[in-house]
Amino acid sequence: MRSAATHKLLGVILLLCILPGMAIGQYYINFSSNLPDDDASFQTKDVLAVDIDNDGDLDIILANEFQNNVVLLNNGQGLFTRGNVGIPTEEEHDSEAIAIADFSMNGSQDLIFVSEDDFEHEYYWNNGGGSFTEPPLFLPYTTCRAALGKDFNGDNIPDLMLGNNGQNMMLINNGAGEFINETFDRIPFLDDLTQDLAMSDVDGDGDMDIFVANEDVNRLLINNGSNVYLDESSSRLPQGLNIDSRTVLFEDVDLDGDDDIYLCNVEFSAGKDAKNRLFLNDGQGYFNDVTEAYLPSYTDQTLDAAFTDFNFDGYPDIIVANVLGIPMFAYINNGNGKYTESTNLILGSMDPVEAFGIVAADFNGDGYEDLYVCNREGKDVLLIRDPSVLSNNNLKKLEANLYPNPVTDNFILEGEFSNQEWTFQLFDTNGKMIRTLEPNEVSNHRFEFNTPDDLANGVYFLNAKSTEEVGAFRLVVYK
């Protein structure tokens, strides 16, 4: 059933009281007091933001190393309480990563936590509303550090890929949340030490390809058009790099219409080059290493990173989560994918944090992306974007209304628009720009848009920008 909700003015929800002791950064306010004291600290190895209870806001899922895994439910304003009803709290495994998808095909997101040292993977079906049932299903025992829930065989049903110590595995969903091992029918036989998995259509042929981030040699598996993935790493990726990659991110950093690759690297073994790497896509899925020219000359020790647009200039910036005595760093995209270190500008006086993981998403519903940081040395950190600090070039905040919301076939952005050229960009909850939107009706007070036919139901953000003003609007698509 289609429905519409009353629109909200941009930024209303963030008019919260700043509590005593909150460190104020240049772009963010520290709202870590909105996190429970006993559940979000020290041992989190992976974090994902997802609407797990179907209430329209983004919750937090934490994979913890030899602690209970945790679901933090959001009240819609960035205040989190412990959820995970149905996840056995007595189970403590060496959880390393999370796969989230509607594996059971009931309209709610299910959870898989994968484990490294004790081989015990956990699988939970979401009953709706954020309560879970453990199905009587078998997941293979593997030493696993990465997991990805995506459609690998083209039937629009999410499958599961496990990134293992040794041969990775591809498990195909039968449509009922049960998995069939089709590893050797779909991916090559490779003895890897995999740390992360990600998908993108890197060669622009309409099907999805897979990047496998390893402790040694990274892999790019290209879909041959029949959902068989071939190792074309040697011809498509830069070679001769002695790197230990822990996370891979796809992002169009230069806004040329294809996804580029950002690699988070560490020196956990002697001789590895810990510098993060940036590979630019030539549009056909062949990548050039532009690290020296495009990234600052820092040697990070980075376990995770997130793209988000700090200054609303349309270019994706980077926040990196480091360890081994190195705090988080923030890098501003100066255009065309070239980055400058700007940590003090972005994080201001915030105490340094070593971090296992980080995610950028809008947790309080104001249309601006916030940050959740998995703190290696204490309680996790929640940074809510301060809407009064829009950018370093003094852009004014656009006051406008977006309606109807949720949207179906079309929607309207209405306000007092300056007589300037406007651009409209649509972002997902991970901060990735999906496309530029062109209004089909324009006046001094309103822009009307058609909802793209291929846009899946979910939460998005519309960024409206001119030379003088900028605004970000939360958009819920429900067709």
CORJOPE-V406694 format. One record per backbone hydrogen bond with DSSP energy under -1.0 kcal/mol. NH is the residue of the N-H (numbers start at 0). CO is the residue of the C=O. E is the energy in kcal/mol with one decimal. If there is no record, write none. Layout:
nh=(NH | NH)
co=(CO | CO)
e=(E | E)
//
This chain:
nh=(11 | 14 | 15 | 21 | 24 | 26 | 28 | 29 | 30 | 33 | 34 | 41 | 42 | 44 | 45 | 47 | 49 | 51 | 58 | 59 | 60 | 61 | 62 | 64 | 65 | 69 | 71 | 72 | 74 | 79 | 80 | 82 | 86 | 90 | 94 | 94 | 95 | 96 | 98 | 100 | 102 | 109 | 110 | 111 | 112 | 113 | 115 | 121 | 123 | 124 | 126 | 131 | 132 | 136 | 143 | 143 | 144 | 145 | 147 | 158 | 159 | 160 | 161 | 162 | 164 | 165 | 165 | 168 | 170 | 171 | 173 | 179 | 181 | 184 | 185 | 186 | 191 | 191 | 193 | 194 | 195 | 197 | 199 | 201 | 208 | 209 | 210 | 211 | 212 | 214 | 218 | 220 | 221 | 223 | 228 | 229 | 231 | 235 | 236 | 242 | 244 | 245 | 246 | 248 | 250 | 252 | 259 | 260 | 261 | 262 | 263 | 265 | 271 | 272 | 276 | 278 | 279 | 281 | 286 | 287 | 289 | 293 | 294 | 301 | 302 | 303 | 305 | 307 | 309 | 316 | 317 | 318 | 319 | 320 | 322 | 328 | 330 | 331 | 333 | 337 | 338 | 339 | 341 | 345 | 346 | 347 | 349 | 354 | 355 | 358 | 360 | 369 | 370 | 371 | 372 | 373 | 375 | 379 | 380 | 382 | 383 | 385 | 388 | 395 | 397 | 400 | 402 | 406 | 410 | 411 | 412 | 413 | 414 | 416 | 416 | 419 | 422 | 424 | 425 | 426 | 427 | 430 | 433 | 434 | 436 | 439 | 440 | 442 | 446 | 447 | 448 | 450 | 454 | 457 | 459 | 460 | 461 | 462 | 463 | 464 | 465 | 469 | 470 | 472 | 474 | 476 | 477)
co=(8 | 11 | 13 | 18 | 27 | 345 | 383 | 22 | 381 | 30 | 31 | 377 | 40 | 62 | 62 | 60 | 58 | 49 | 49 | 71 | 47 | 69 | 45 | 42 | 92 | 61 | 59 | 80 | 78 | 33 | 72 | 70 | 83 | 87 | 63 | 92 | 113 | 113 | 111 | 109 | 100 | 100 | 123 | 98 | 121 | 96 | 93 | 112 | 110 | 132 | 130 | 84 | 124 | 134 | 114 | 141 | 162 | 162 | 160 | 149 | 170 | 147 | 168 | 145 | 142 | 163 | 191 | 161 | 159 | 179 | 177 | 171 | 169 | 181 | 182 | 182 | 165 | 189 | 163 | 212 | 212 | 210 | 208 | 199 | 199 | 220 | 197 | 218 | 195 | 192 | 211 | 209 | 229 | 227 | 185 | 221 | 219 | 231 | 232 | 240 | 213 | 263 | 263 | 261 | 259 | 250 | 250 | 278 | 248 | 276 | 246 | 243 | 268 | 241 | 262 | 260 | 287 | 285 | 235 | 279 | 277 | 289 | 290 | 264 | 320 | 320 | 318 | 316 | 307 | 307 | 330 | 305 | 328 | 303 | 300 | 319 | 317 | 339 | 337 | 334 | 293 | 331 | 329 | 341 | 342 | 343 | 346 | 321 | 373 | 371 | 369 | 360 | 382 | 358 | 380 | 356 | 353 | 39 | 372 | 370 | 28 | 26 | 385 | 467 | 469 | 413 | 411 | 475 | 448 | 402 | 446 | 400 | 444 | 414 | 443 | 417 | 464 | 462 | 434 | 460 | 431 | 427 | 425 | 425 | 423 | 447 | 447 | 445 | 412 | 440 | 410 | 408 | 451 | 476 | 474 | 426 | 472 | 424 | 470 | 422 | 468 | 395 | 463 | 461 | 459 | 457 | 406)
e=(-1.7 | -1.8 | -2.4 | -1.6 | -2.2 | -2.1 | -3.0 | -1.6 | -2.6 | -2.3 | -1.9 | -1.8 | -2.4 | -3.3 | -1.2 | -1.8 | -1.7 | -1.5 | -2.6 | -2.4 | -2.5 | -2.9 | -2.4 | -2.7 | -2.7 | -1.9 | -3.1 | -3.1 | -1.9 | -2.7 | -2.0 | -3.4 | -1.9 | -1.4 | -1.1 | -2.0 | -3.2 | -1.2 | -2.6 | -1.2 | -1.8 | -2.9 | -2.3 | -1.8 | -2.5 | -2.2 | -2.0 | -2.8 | -3.0 | -3.3 | -3.4 | -3.0 | -2.6 | -2.1 | -2.3 | -1.0 | -2.5 | -1.4 | -2.0 | -3.3 | -2.8 | -2.2 | -2.5 | -3.1 | -2.3 | -1.2 | -3.6 | -2.0 | -3.5 | -3.1 | -2.7 | -2.8 | -2.1 | -1.0 | -1.2 | -2.7 | -1.5 | -1.1 | -2.1 | -3.3 | -1.5 | -1.7 | -1.8 | -1.6 | -2.7 | -2.7 | -3.0 | -2.7 | -2.3 | -2.1 | -2.4 | -3.3 | -2.9 | -2.7 | -3.5 | -2.8 | -2.2 | -1.6 | -2.7 | -1.3 | -2.1 | -3.2 | -1.1 | -2.4 | -1.9 | -1.5 | -2.5 | -2.6 | -2.5 | -2.7 | -2.8 | -1.9 | -1.6 | -2.9 | -1.6 | -2.8 | -2.7 | -2.2 | -2.9 | -2.3 | -2.4 | -2.3 | -2.6 | -2.0 | -2.2 | -1.2 | -2.2 | -1.7 | -1.1 | -1.8 | -2.5 | -2.4 | -2.8 | -3.2 | -1.9 | -1.3 | -3.2 | -3.0 | -4.0 | -1.3 | -3.6 | -2.2 | -3.3 | -2.1 | -3.4 | -1.3 | -1.7 | -2.5 | -2.3 | -2.0 | -1.5 | -3.1 | -2.8 | -2.5 | -3.0 | -2.8 | -2.7 | -3.6 | -2.4 | -3.0 | -2.7 | -2.7 | -1.6 | -2.9 | -2.4 | -3.0 | -2.3 | -3.0 | -2.1 | -3.2 | -2.9 | -3.0 | -2.4 | -1.0 | -1.3 | -2.4 | -2.5 | -2.4 | -3.0 | -2.9 | -2.2 | -1.8 | -3.4 | -1.2 | -2.7 | -2.3 | -1.2 | -1.9 | -2.5 | -2.4 | -3.0 | -2.9 | -1.6 | -1.7 | -2.9 | -2.4 | -2.9 | -3.3 | -2.8 | -2.3 | -2.8 | -2.3 | -2.4 | -2.2 | -2.9 | -3.0 | -2.7)
//
